[in-house]
Amino acid sequence: MTDHIEDVKLEIFIPETHLTQLRQALQSVDAGRLGNYDGCLAYSHVTGSWRPLAGASPYEGTIGELSEAPELKVELRVKAARVEETLSAIRAVHPYEMPEIFVIPLLS
């Protein structure tokens, strides 16, 4: 293992209706650059499940009721030094009150 992580993998769960905005936000902070390519990401269709609790302001669903809906799981590589900037760009266009975003260190 290495002591220094240069890149991370982001996994972002988002409604398909917001993919274009997410892609633009990621490109605006140079996320998803691989060598001489930018905008590099993969996405797959998944089903999300959640139950909003009292005090929540859900994008979709009803307080106290279990909900399920189609989503996209978007995956891309980001420089570790740019994670905070990238997360801010994602949150600026993400419709969920509590976006589900995983930051996974990658070993070189």
Secondary structure as GFF3:
##gff-version 3
##sequence-region A 1 108
A	DSSP	beta_strand	7	14	.	.	.	ID=ss1
A	DSSP	three_ten_helix	16	18	.	.	.	ID=ss2
A	DSSP	alpha_helix	19	28	.	.	.	ID=ss3
A	DSSP	beta_strand	42	50	.	.	.	ID=ss4
A	DSSP	beta_strand	67	79	.	.	.	ID=ss5
A	DSSP	three_ten_helix	80	82	.	.	.	ID=ss6
A	DSSP	alpha_helix	83	93	.	.	.	ID=ss7
A	DSSP	beta_strand	100	106	.	.	.	ID=ss8
###
